[in-house]
């Protein structure tokens, strides 16, 4: 008997699949419905990690299953290959980003092929290639022509040492992530923006279309990020200057409770204030340089400074102080807030810190007596944010909150003091990056013509090669050849834009390029794109819930409005897989995480092999920094790719976290060996042919029933949110049943001609059901069973409902209501025969002997009750 040799089997089938180009997809196949399965575009970091393995195995199982179910399946792969890591590698190692990127792609592609993923490599894309990023530039131009792209001055994070802009996530504790001692400052720069706010309402409404296929958590995160608020914009007036200060609030009912106003340190009015009051400049600069997220974090102490100015409340003419506060951001509302300390926790804490006035304008109602409870401001320890009725609010006293919001808003509008409006937390998408390794923005600056876009025939604007990577400033600024250009309008001298695009642009529409990756006339052919769009199933981490997924939805709607695509949404269904966790071992003595090879495990504890120190053990997301990552190539070498695939699908449902467990991996390997032996050891006992059910034995019937129950269970578990762990568990139960069958029938020399057919049918269908999970092993077993071709092209098995149900049922027999016997009878037994069997049963006779049977009550399929005297 051949042993299960994955080191021979897996490379063999890789070669066969590649030679026959098995996974190549046609855009249309007669009689087949298109199905598009896609995992999120990976960055070519150079090595896969187990999170990749899990993510891509999920997609591959779906792809193979849907193909077997008769769909024309598109399952592509490519590379999100622009970005800062490649540029950093160039700075550190002196290698050009393109060289570093190509090496990483080659290595990761090799690893993906080792795992047997069914990608159509003919459709492979890489965003760093000119044939891809030319369409980024083309789309940018079309969006500029439609007014969706514009340029304006914006406040950015700036590292004085790097001389470049930093994303928020590159600012760590107010310092540059590259230079731990360098304070990041805020700087105003001209930046390019996409007008995503034009689509804010449609992005929200689109959630209705997605609610059946997307996780509720993701939709909630997007909804909160867009942040639609219904409120009132009120015009306060700056004393002396008469300048208007618009303030947006959702609580206009508290307008009479305003005791001060606060503006963001980035507010346009701040420049005038600092000119008048330079003594507060350091405090304002410090606030501006705080991390944006940290500034508004719950529980963080709020900081501010009095401007020396006062503003007038329009409803009561009251003069209140104007402050600059770090908890106010320019990217929400108007960058100014009216502070009502008695009815807002944040304002309350700020007022207490700086000894600012308090005024109660809402009193609660006693739930029992329905009487107003009068609150004294001086007695308050926290703000009152509940429902109640207005007080200290002039003509609006006694109104409840809802009534007051309507009446006060109407009053403001009638007097020209404000208006009801809708605001969004979402701001336009800034896409300028002072980087080299990204798509060049196709804009030029001409002294005569102003800002102009490059002509279509001159695209792509190519990245130059004469670049110096110093780590300071924008590398594109070092290329005179790139910067000095010709104006496409007048033919005069012009200067190229040296900013490149945010790499989120690359990944916002790539799924459509896969549909038509070799098109040189357009990003993709509309008919082909419509044939595949939207993606039927998208798979990726929840960390991309807002940025990538929101930007992709925005791009899709823009392209629809350009006439490039017909659909409204890019992804019909979304699966956000859980993280892969592994144990990390931290040494307090060494102030470091140890590698597993440096650790000795004793019971539930871990110790440093070298020092004997007991280590702190945590189960955390696998990462290089924690030294708890698992190398997929090591797993493939030790157990095989199919074992790695099987374990990641079996260990947990896809949306849950998966805790890495070497014992679980070994268990998956043992299961595959059992499957292999079940086929390899018993090939001689199988026989093809149609099973004649009337000729099968009782033992045969048990296997037939278990097989059809398994097919049903596996199929339903895959269809119901991809609970692959349940599908695999059902197949394991079938294997156990076959082991019993082998012992009780084959080894007992009871194999008949029909038994051999039953056995063959069970082995073949078990192999079919396992093939999406462990394709190398199953293609080999398929051949061992005497079949030709690939299981990728085979049909998924169908269960027969009648065969999932046993022919026999157990009937309880009662005598005067007490169970005296049970009968195993044919499901279709007649009422008369059942009554006869019940009355003649040995145990029943003992309990009815010498007594008069009054009547026999038969409830078919359930019970027989014999009434005696």
C-alpha positions in Angstrom: 0.0 0.0 0.0 1.3 3.5 -0.9 1.8 5.8 2.1 0.4 9.3 2.2 3.3 11.2 0.8 2.3 14.9 0.6 5.8 15.8 -0.5 5.3 13.8 -3.7 1.6 14.4 -4.1 1.4 18.2 -3.8 4.1 19.2 -6.3 2.7 16.7 -8.7 -0.7 18.3 -8.8 0.7 21.8 -8.9 2.5 20.9 -12.1 -0.6 19.3 -13.6 -2.9 22.2 -12.8 -0.4 24.7 -14.2 0.3 22.6 -17.3 -3.4 22.3 -18.2 -4.2 25.9 -17.0 -7.1 24.4 -15.1 -8.0 27.6 -13.3 -8.3 29.9 -16.4 -11.6 31.7 -16.5 -13.7 32.6 -19.5 -15.8 35.8 -19.3 -18.9 33.9 -20.3 -19.7 30.3 -20.5 -22.9 29.1 -22.2 -25.4 27.8 -19.6 -23.4 28.9 -16.6 -24.0 31.8 -14.2 -20.9 33.9 -13.4 -19.7 33.9 -9.8 -16.9 36.3 -8.6 -15.0 35.4 -5.5 -12.2 37.7 -4.3 -9.9 38.1 -1.3 -8.5 41.6 -0.5 -5.5 42.6 -2.5 -2.3 41.8 -0.6 0.7 44.0 -0.1 3.8 42.1 -1.3 5.7 42.1 2.0 7.8 39.1 0.8 6.4 36.3 3.0 3.0 35.0 3.7 1.8 34.7 7.3 -0.9 32.4 8.7 -3.4 35.2 8.5 -2.8 35.2 4.7 -3.2 31.4 4.6 -6.5 31.5 6.5 -7.9 34.4 4.4 -6.9 32.9 1.0 -8.0 29.3 1.9 -11.4 30.7 2.8 -11.6 32.2 -0.7 -10.2 29.1 -2.4 -12.7 26.8 -0.7 -15.6 29.0 -1.9 -14.1 29.2 -5.4 -13.8 25.4 -5.7 -17.2 24.7 -4.2 -19.0 27.2 -6.5 -17.2 25.8 -9.6 -18.3 22.3 -8.6 -21.9 23.7 -8.2 -21.9 24.6 -11.8 -20.9 28.3 -11.8 -18.4 30.0 -14.0 -16.0 31.2 -11.3 -13.6 34.2 -11.4 -10.9 33.9 -8.7 -8.0 36.3 -9.4 -5.0 37.5 -7.5 -2.7 40.5 -7.7 -0.5 42.9 -5.7 -1.1 46.2 -3.9 2.5 47.0 -4.7 2.9 50.7 -4.2 3.5 52.1 -0.7 5.8 53.3 1.9 7.4 50.0 3.0 9.1 49.6 -0.5 10.3 53.2 -0.3 11.7 52.6 3.2 13.5 49.5 2.0 15.1 51.6 -0.7 16.3 54.1 1.9 17.6 51.5 4.2 19.1 49.0 1.7 19.9 51.1 -1.4 17.7 48.9 -3.5 15.2 50.5 -5.9 11.6 50.0 -4.8 10.8 48.2 -8.0 13.5 45.6 -7.4 12.4 45.0 -3.8 8.8 44.8 -4.9 9.4 42.3 -7.7 11.5 40.0 -5.5 8.7 40.0 -2.9 6.0 39.3 -5.4 8.0 36.4 -6.8 8.4 34.8 -3.4 4.8 35.3 -2.3 3.5 34.0 -5.6 5.6 30.9 -5.1 4.2 30.4 -1.6 0.6 30.9 -2.9 1.1 28.2 -5.5 2.5 25.9 -2.9 -0.8 26.1 -1.1 -2.7 25.1 -4.2 -5.0 28.2 -4.5 -7.1 28.2 -7.7 -6.1 31.6 -9.0 -6.4 32.6 -12.6 -2.8 33.9 -12.9 -3.5 35.0 -16.5 -5.4 37.9 -14.8 -2.7 38.9 -12.4 -2.2 42.6 -11.8 0.3 44.7 -9.9 -0.4 48.3 -9.1 3.2 49.4 -9.5 3.1 48.6 -13.2 2.5 51.3 -15.8 -0.3 49.3 -17.4 -2.2 49.5 -14.2 -1.4 53.0 -12.8 -2.1 54.6 -16.2 -5.7 54.1 -15.4 -5.4 55.6 -11.9 -4.2 58.7 -13.8 -6.9 58.5 -16.4 -9.6 58.2 -13.7 -8.1 61.1 -11.8 -8.3 63.2 -14.9 -12.0 62.3 -15.6 -12.9 63.0 -11.9 -11.1 66.4 -12.2 -13.1 67.2 -15.3 -16.3 66.4 -13.4 -15.3 68.5 -10.4 -14.8 65.5 -8.1 -11.1 66.2 -7.8 -9.9 69.6 -6.5 -6.9 71.2 -4.7 -7.0 73.2 -1.5 -4.9 74.1 1.5 -5.1 71.6 4.3 -3.5 71.0 7.7 -1.3 68.0 7.7 1.1 66.1 10.1 4.6 67.2 9.2 8.0 65.8 10.3 10.7 68.5 10.1 13.5 65.8 9.9 11.8 63.8 7.1 10.5 67.0 5.5 7.4 65.1 4.6 3.7 64.5 5.4 2.8 61.7 7.8 -0.4 59.8 8.0 -2.1 59.8 11.4 -1.0 56.2 12.0 2.6 57.3 11.5 2.5 59.7 14.4 3.3 57.9 17.7 2.8 59.9 20.9 3.2 63.1 19.0 6.5 62.0 17.5 7.5 60.8 14.0 7.5 57.0 13.8 10.9 57.2 12.1 12.5 59.6 14.6 11.3 59.0 18.1 12.7 62.3 19.3 11.2 64.5 16.6 8.0 66.4 17.4 5.4 66.2 14.6 4.0 69.6 13.8 0.9 70.7 11.9 1.6 72.4 8.6 -0.7 73.9 6.0 0.0 72.5 2.5 -1.8 72.5 -0.8 -3.3 69.1 -1.2 -5.4 67.2 -3.8 -8.8 65.9 -2.6 -11.6 63.6 -3.9 -15.0 65.0 -3.2 -16.3 61.9 -1.4 -18.7 64.1 0.5 -20.8 64.5 -2.6 -21.7 60.8 -2.2 -22.1 60.8 1.6 -25.9 60.4 1.5 -25.8 57.7 -1.2 -23.1 55.8 0.7 -25.4 55.7 3.7 -28.5 54.7 1.7 -26.5 52.0 0.0 -26.3 50.2 3.3 -29.9 49.0 2.6 -28.7 47.1 -0.4 -25.8 45.6 1.6 -27.5 44.7 4.9 -28.3 41.1 3.8 -24.7 40.3 2.8 -22.4 42.5 4.9 -21.7 42.2 8.7 -23.8 44.6 10.7 -20.7 45.7 12.5 -19.0 46.9 9.3 -22.1 48.9 8.2 -22.3 50.5 11.7 -18.6 51.5 11.5 -19.2 53.1 8.2 -22.4 54.8 9.3 -20.5 56.3 12.3 -17.6 57.3 10.1 -19.9 59.2 7.7 -21.7 60.6 10.8 -24.8 62.2 9.4 -26.3 64.6 11.9 -29.5 66.6 11.8 -29.1 69.9 13.6 -29.1 73.7 13.4 -26.3 76.1 12.3 -26.5 79.2 14.5 -24.7 82.5 13.9 -23.0 83.8 17.0 -21.5 87.3 16.5 -18.0 88.3 17.6 -18.2 91.4 19.8 -16.6 94.6 18.4 -15.8 93.1 14.9 -19.3 92.0 14.1 -17.8 88.9 12.4 -20.2 85.9 12.2 -19.1 82.7 14.0 -21.3 79.8 12.7 -21.8 77.0 15.2 -23.5 73.7 14.5 -25.4 71.9 17.2 -27.8 68.9 17.4 -29.1 70.3 20.7 -30.6 73.7 19.8 -32.9 73.2 22.8 -30.0 74.0 25.1 -29.1 77.3 23.3 -30.1 79.4 26.4 -27.6 77.4 28.5 -24.5 78.5 26.5 -21.9 80.0 28.9 -18.9 80.1 26.5 -18.0 79.1 23.0 -15.0 77.1 21.8 -13.2 76.9 18.4 -10.7 74.4 17.1 -7.0 75.4 17.1 -7.1 75.0 13.3 -10.1 77.4 12.9 -9.5 80.2 10.3 -10.2 82.8 13.0 -7.3 81.7 15.1 -4.7 83.5 12.9 -6.5 86.9 13.6 -6.7 86.0 17.3 -3.0 85.2 17.5 -2.1 88.5 15.9 -4.1 90.2 18.6 -3.0 88.0 21.4 0.5 86.4 20.7 0.9 85.3 24.3 -1.3 82.3 23.6 0.6 81.1 20.5 2.6 78.3 22.3 -0.5 76.9 23.9 -2.4 76.9 20.5 0.6 75.3 18.7 0.8 72.5 21.4 -2.9 71.8 20.9 -2.6 71.7 17.1 0.3 69.2 17.4 -1.7 66.7 19.5 -2.8 63.5 17.8 -6.3 64.1 16.3 -7.8 60.9 17.7 -6.2 61.4 21.1 -7.6 64.9 21.4 -11.2 63.7 21.4 -10.6 60.5 23.3 -13.1 59.8 26.0 -11.6 60.3 29.5 -8.7 62.5 28.2 -8.4 65.8 30.0 -9.4 68.6 27.7 -7.1 71.7 27.3 -7.9 75.2 26.2 -7.0 78.9 26.3 -9.1 82.0 26.4 -8.8 84.1 23.2 -9.6 87.5 24.8 -12.6 87.7 22.5 -16.3 87.5 23.3 -19.2 86.3 21.2 -22.9 87.2 21.4 -25.6 84.6 21.8 -28.3 85.5 19.2 -31.4 84.5 21.2 -30.7 86.4 24.4 -27.9 88.9 23.4 -25.7 87.5 26.2 -21.9 88.0 25.9 -19.8 84.9 26.5 -16.1 84.1 26.3 -14.6 82.6 23.2 -12.0 79.9 23.9 -9.7 77.7 21.8 -10.0 74.0 22.8 -8.2 70.9 21.8 -11.4 68.8 21.9 -12.9 70.7 19.0 -11.9 69.5 15.5 -12.2 71.3 12.2 -13.3 68.2 10.4 -16.8 68.1 12.1 -19.5 70.7 11.9 -18.0 74.2 11.6 -15.0 73.8 13.8 -16.8 75.8 16.6 -19.1 74.6 19.4 -21.5 76.3 21.7 -20.7 75.1 25.2 -23.5 74.1 27.5 -21.7 72.7 30.6 -24.8 71.7 32.6 -26.0 69.4 29.7 -22.8 68.1 28.1 -20.2 66.0 29.9 -17.3 67.3 27.9 -18.3 70.9 28.3 -18.9 70.3 32.0 -15.4 68.9 32.6 -13.9 71.8 30.7 -15.9 74.4 32.6 -15.0 72.9 35.9 -11.3 72.9 35.0 -11.3 76.6 33.9 -13.9 77.9 36.4 -16.4 78.9 33.7 -20.1 79.6 34.4 -22.8 77.0 34.6 -26.5 77.4 33.8 -29.3 74.8 34.0 -31.8 75.0 31.1 -33.3 71.5 31.3 -34.9 70.1 34.4 -35.9 66.4 34.7 -39.4 65.1 35.4 -40.2 62.9 38.3 -41.4 59.6 36.8 -44.0 59.0 39.5 -45.5 62.5 40.2 -44.7 63.9 36.7 -43.5 67.1 38.5 -40.5 69.1 37.4 -37.4 68.5 39.5 -35.4 71.8 39.9 -31.7 71.3 39.5 -29.2 73.8 41.1 -26.1 74.3 39.0 -23.8 74.7 42.0 -24.9 71.2 43.3 -24.1 69.4 40.0 -21.3 66.8 40.0 -22.0 65.7 36.5 -23.9 67.1 33.5 -27.6 66.3 33.2 -28.0 64.8 29.7 -31.4 63.2 30.1 -34.9 64.2 28.9 -36.9 66.9 30.6 -38.5 70.4 30.2 -36.9 73.7 29.5 -36.2 76.3 32.2 -34.3 79.6 32.1 -35.1 79.7 28.4 -37.4 82.7 28.0 -40.5 82.2 26.0 -39.6 78.5 25.5 -39.9 77.5 29.2 -42.0 74.5 29.9 -41.5 72.9 26.5 -40.2 69.4 26.3 -36.9 68.8 24.4 -38.5 67.7 21.1 -40.9 70.6 21.1 -38.2 73.1 22.0 -35.9 71.9 19.2 -38.6 72.6 16.6 -39.7 75.9 18.1 -36.3 77.4 18.7 -35.0 76.4 15.3 -38.1 78.0 13.7 -37.5 81.2 15.7 -33.8 81.3 14.6 -34.8 80.9 10.9 -37.5 83.5 11.1 -35.1 86.0 12.6 -32.3 85.2 10.2 -30.1 83.9 13.1 -29.6 80.4 11.8 -31.0 77.5 9.9 -31.7 73.8 10.2 -29.2 71.7 8.3 -27.5 68.3 7.9 -23.8 67.8 8.6 -21.5 64.9 8.0 -18.5 63.8 10.0 -17.1 62.5 6.7 -14.6 64.9 5.1 -13.2 64.9 1.5 -10.5 62.3 0.9 -7.0 63.9 0.8 -5.0 61.8 -1.7 -1.7 63.8 -1.9 1.4 61.9 -0.7 4.9 63.3 -0.7 6.3 59.9 -1.8 8.0 58.4 -4.7 6.6 54.9 -4.8 3.0 55.7 -5.8 1.0 56.8 -8.9 2.2 60.2 -10.1 -0.6 62.8 -10.1 -1.0 63.8 -13.8 -1.2 67.6 -13.1 1.2 70.3 -14.3 1.6 73.9 -13.3 2.1 76.5 -16.0 2.6 80.2 -15.4 0.4 81.0 -18.3 -2.3 78.3 -18.1 -2.4 77.6 -14.4 -3.2 74.0 -13.2 -3.6 71.7 -16.2 -3.9 67.9 -16.6 -1.7 65.9 -18.9 -3.2 64.8 -22.2 -4.6 61.3 -22.4 -2.1 60.4 -25.2 0.8 61.3 -22.9 -0.3 59.0 -20.1 1.0 57.3 -18.1 3.1 60.0 -16.4 5.9 57.6 -15.6 7.9 57.4 -12.4 11.5 58.5 -13.1 14.5 56.3 -12.3 17.0 59.1 -11.5 15.9 59.3 -7.9 17.9 59.8 -4.7 16.5 58.2 -1.6 17.9 60.2 1.2 15.1 59.8 3.7 14.4 63.5 3.7 11.7 65.3 1.7 9.9 64.0 -1.4 12.2 61.9 -3.5 10.4 63.1 -6.7 11.7 66.6 -6.0 15.3 65.3 -6.7 14.5 64.5 -10.4 14.9 67.5 -12.6 13.9 65.4 -15.6 10.6 64.6 -14.0 9.8 68.1 -12.7 10.6 70.0 -15.8 7.9 69.4 -18.4 5.9 71.0 -21.3 2.5 72.5 -20.8 -0.1 70.4 -22.7 -2.2 73.5 -23.3 0.3 76.1 -24.5 3.5 74.2 -25.1 5.4 76.4 -22.8 7.5 75.4 -19.8 5.6 73.8 -16.9 6.4 72.0 -13.6 5.0 68.6 -12.9 3.1 67.8 -9.7 5.6 65.8 -7.5 3.0 64.4 -5.1 1.8 60.9 -5.7 -1.6 59.3 -5.0 -2.6 57.7 -1.8 -2.2 53.9 -2.3 -5.9 53.5 -1.3 -6.6 54.7 -4.9 -4.9 51.6 -6.3 -7.1 49.3 -4.2 -10.4 51.2 -4.8 -11.1 49.8 -8.2 -8.7 46.9 -8.8 -11.5 44.3 -8.6 -12.9 45.7 -11.9 -9.5 45.6 -13.6 -9.3 41.8 -12.9 -12.4 41.5 -15.2 -10.4 42.9 -18.2 -6.8 43.2 -17.2 -5.2 43.4 -20.6 -7.5 46.2 -22.0 -5.3 49.1 -23.4 -8.2 51.4 -24.4 -10.1 51.6 -21.1 -9.7 50.5 -17.5 -12.1 47.7 -18.4 -14.8 46.9 -21.0 -18.2 47.9 -19.6 -20.0 44.7 -20.8 -17.3 42.5 -19.3 -17.4 44.5 -16.0 -21.2 44.3 -15.9 -20.9 40.6 -16.4 -18.9 40.2 -13.2 -20.0 43.1 -11.0 -20.7 43.3 -8.2 -18.2 40.8 -6.6 -20.4 38.0 -5.3 -18.2 37.3 -2.2 -15.4 39.5 -0.9 -13.2 38.4 2.0 -10.8 40.4 4.2 -10.1 41.8 7.6 -12.5 44.1 9.5 -9.6 46.6 9.9 -10.5 47.7 6.3 -14.2 48.3 7.2 -14.0 52.0 6.8 -11.1 53.3 4.6 -10.7 50.7 1.9 -14.3 49.5 1.7 -15.7 53.1 1.9 -13.3 54.3 -0.8 -14.1 51.3 -3.0 -17.9 52.1 -2.7 -17.2 55.7 -3.5 -15.1 54.9 -6.6 -17.7 52.4 -7.8 -20.4 55.0 -7.7 -18.2 57.6 -9.5 -17.4 55.1 -12.2 -21.1 54.3 -12.5 -21.9 58.0 -13.0 -19.1 58.1 -15.7 -20.9 55.3 -17.5 -18.1 52.8 -17.0 -20.2 50.3 -14.9 -23.9 49.7 -14.4 -24.1 48.5 -10.8 -24.3 50.6 -7.6 -22.1 48.6 -5.2 -18.8 46.8 -5.6 -19.3 43.9 -3.3 -22.5 42.0 -2.8 -21.4 39.9 0.2 -18.6 40.5 2.7 -16.9 38.1 5.0 -14.5 39.5 7.6 -12.4 36.7 8.9 -11.1 36.5 12.4 -7.4 37.0 13.3 -5.0 34.1 13.8 -3.7 34.2 17.4 -0.6 32.6 18.8 1.1 32.5 22.2 3.7 35.2 22.9 6.3 34.8 25.6 7.5 38.0 27.3 10.6 38.1 29.5 10.5 40.8 32.2 14.2 40.3 32.8 15.2 40.8 29.1 12.4 43.2 28.4 11.7 41.3 25.2 9.6 38.7 23.5 11.3 35.3 23.2 11.1 33.0 20.2 9.3 29.7 20.8 12.6 27.9 20.4 13.9 29.7 23.4 11.0 28.7 25.6 10.4 25.6 27.7 6.8 24.6 28.4 6.0 22.9 31.7 2.3 22.3 32.2 0.5 25.6 31.8 3.6 27.7 32.4 6.5 28.8 30.2 10.1 29.4 31.1 13.2 30.9 29.5 15.4 27.9 28.6 18.5 29.9 29.2 17.7 31.6 32.6 14.8 29.6 33.9 12.8 32.8 34.4 9.0 32.2 34.3 7.6 34.1 31.3 4.5 36.1 30.8 2.3 34.2 28.3 -0.4 35.9 26.3 -2.4 34.7 23.3 -2.2 37.6 20.8 -2.4 38.3 17.1 0.5 36.8 15.3 3.2 39.4 14.5 6.9 39.7 13.9 7.2 42.1 16.9 5.8 39.4 19.3 8.0 36.6 17.8 4.8 34.5 17.8 4.4 34.1 14.0 4.3 30.8 12.3 6.0 30.4 9.0 3.7 28.7 6.4 6.6 27.2 4.6 7.7 25.4 7.8 4.2 24.0 8.2 4.1 22.9 4.6 7.4 21.2 4.9 6.4 19.4 8.1 2.8 18.5 7.4 1.9 19.5 3.8 -0.2 22.4 2.4 -3.5 20.4 2.7 -3.0 19.9 6.4 -2.4 23.7 6.8 -5.6 24.4 4.8 -7.7 21.8 6.7 -6.6 23.1 10.1 -7.3 26.7 9.3 -10.8 25.8 8.1 -11.6 23.4 10.9 -10.3 25.1 14.0 -12.9 27.9 14.1 -15.8 29.4 12.2 -14.3 31.9 9.6 -15.6 35.1 11.4 -14.1 34.0 14.7 -10.5 34.3 16.0 -8.4 31.2 15.3 -6.0 30.2 18.1 -2.9 28.4 16.7 -2.5 25.0 18.1 0.2 22.6 17.0 -1.8 19.6 18.4 -4.7 20.7 16.2 -2.5 20.8 13.2 -1.2 17.3 14.0 -4.8 16.1 14.4 -5.7 17.4 10.9 -2.7 15.5 9.5 -3.8 12.3 11.2 -7.3 12.7 9.7 -5.9 13.1 6.2 -3.8 9.9 6.8 -7.0 8.1 7.8 -8.8 9.3 4.7 -5.8 8.2 2.6 -5.7 4.7 4.1 -9.5 4.2 3.8 -9.2 4.6 0.0 -5.7 3.1 -0.6 -6.2 0.0 1.6 -9.7 -0.8 0.2 -9.6 -0.1 -3.5 -10.0 -3.7 -4.4 -13.3 -3.9 -2.5 -15.1 -1.3 -4.5 -17.2 -1.7 -7.7 -18.8 0.9 -10.0 -22.4 0.7 -11.0 -25.9 1.8 -10.0 -27.0 0.7 -6.5 -30.1 -1.4 -6.5 -31.7 -0.3 -3.2 -34.0 -3.3 -2.9 -30.9 -5.6 -2.8 -28.8 -3.8 -0.2 -28.2 -5.1 3.3 -29.1 -3.4 6.6 -25.4 -2.4 7.0 -25.4 -1.0 3.5 -28.5 1.1 4.3 -26.8 2.6 7.3 -23.9 3.8 5.1 -26.2 5.1 2.4 -28.2 7.1 4.9 -25.1 8.5 6.6 -23.6 9.5 3.2 -26.7 11.4 2.1 -27.0 13.0 5.5 -23.4 14.1 5.2 -23.8 15.6 1.7 -26.8 17.5 3.0 -25.0 18.8 6.1 -21.8 19.7 4.3 -23.7 21.6 1.6 -25.9 23.4 4.0 -23.0 24.4 6.3 -21.1 25.9 3.3 -24.1 27.7 2.0 -25.0 29.1 5.5 -22.2 31.7 6.1 -19.4 29.3 5.2 -19.3 27.3 8.4 -16.6 25.1 7.0 -15.7 23.7 10.5 -19.1 22.1 10.6 -18.7 20.7 7.1 -15.4 19.1 7.9 -16.8 17.7 11.2 -19.6 16.0 9.3 -17.1 14.4 6.9 -15.1 13.2 9.8 -18.3 11.5 11.1 -18.8 9.8 7.7 -15.3 8.5 7.8 -16.0 7.0 11.3 -19.1 5.3 9.9 -17.0 3.9 7.0 -14.5 2.6 9.5 -17.3 0.7 11.3 -18.6 -0.5 7.9 -15.2 -1.8 7.0 -14.9 -3.7 10.3 -18.5 -5.1 10.3 -18.8 -5.9 6.6 -15.6 -6.0 4.7 -13.5 -7.6 7.4 -16.4 -9.9 8.3 -16.4 -11.2 4.7 -19.9 -9.9 4.1 -19.2 -7.8 1.0 -21.7 -8.4 -1.7 -21.8 -6.9 -5.2 -24.2 -4.2 -3.9 -21.9 -3.6 -0.8 -19.0 -2.8 -3.1 -21.1 -0.3 -5.0 -22.2 1.3 -1.7 -18.6 1.5 -0.5 -17.4 3.0 -3.8 -20.2 5.6 -3.8 -19.3 6.6 -0.2 -15.6 6.9 -0.9 -16.0 8.9 -4.1 -18.5 11.3 -2.5 -16.4 11.8 0.6 -13.5 12.7 -1.7 -15.6 15.1 -3.7 -16.8 16.9 -0.5 -13.2 17.2 0.9 -11.7 18.4 -2.3 -12.3 22.2 -1.8 -10.5 21.9 1.5 -7.6 19.5 0.6 -7.4 19.6 -3.2 -4.0 17.9 -3.7 -4.9 14.9 -1.6 -8.4 14.5 -3.2 -7.2 14.8 -6.8 -4.7 12.0 -6.0 -7.4 9.9 -4.3 -9.8 10.5 -7.3 -7.1 9.1 -9.5 -6.6 6.2 -7.1 -10.3 5.4 -7.3 -9.9 5.0 -11.1 -11.3 8.4 -12.2 -9.8 10.8 -14.7 -9.7 14.6 -14.7 -9.7 17.2 -11.9 -12.1 17.5 -9.1 -12.1 21.3 -9.8 -14.2 20.3 -12.9 -16.3 17.7 -11.2 -19.9 18.1 -10.1 -20.7 18.6 -6.4 -22.7 15.7 -5.0 -26.4 16.0 -4.5 -28.3 14.3 -1.6 -31.6 12.5 -2.0 -33.8 13.6 0.9 -35.6 10.2 1.1 -32.3 8.5 1.6 -31.4 10.7 4.6 -34.3 9.1 6.5 -34.2 5.6 8.0 -36.5 3.0 6.6 -37.1 1.8 10.1 -38.7 3.7 13.0 -39.1 2.8 16.7 -42.6 2.6 18.0 -43.4 2.6 21.8 -46.2 0.2 22.9 -48.2 1.1 26.0 -50.5 -0.9 28.1 -52.9 1.3 29.9 -50.6 4.3 29.4 -47.4 2.6 30.6 -44.6 1.6 28.1 -44.2 -2.1 28.1 -42.2 -2.6 24.8 -40.7 -0.9 21.7 -40.9 -2.2 18.1 -38.4 -1.5 15.3 -40.7 -1.5 12.3 -40.7 -0.5 8.6 -41.6 3.2 8.3 -44.5 2.3 5.9 -46.0 -0.6 7.9 -49.8 -0.7 7.7 -51.9 0.2 10.8 -53.4 -3.3 10.9 -49.9 -5.0 10.8 -48.6 -2.7 13.5 -51.5 -3.4 15.8 -51.0 -7.2 15.3 -47.3 -6.9 16.1 -47.9 -4.8 19.2 -50.6 -7.2 20.6 -48.4 -10.3 19.9 -45.2 -8.8 21.3 -43.8 -11.0 24.1 -43.5 -8.3 26.7 -47.0 -7.0 25.9 -48.5 -10.5 26.2 -47.0 -10.7 29.7 -48.9 -7.6 30.7 -52.2 -8.4 29.0 -52.5 -12.1 29.8 -55.7 -12.9 31.6 -57.1 -9.4 30.9 -59.7 -8.2 28.4 -58.3 -5.9 25.6 -60.9 -3.2 25.3 -59.3 -1.3 22.4 -56.0 -0.7 20.6 -55.2 3.0 19.8 -52.6 3.3 17.0 -51.0 6.7 16.3 -49.0 5.9 13.1 -45.3 6.6 13.4 -45.4 7.3 17.1 -47.2 5.0 19.6 -49.6 2.1 20.1 -51.7 2.2 23.3 -53.5 -1.0 24.4 -56.4 -0.5 26.8 -57.2 -3.5 29.0 -59.5 -4.4 31.9 
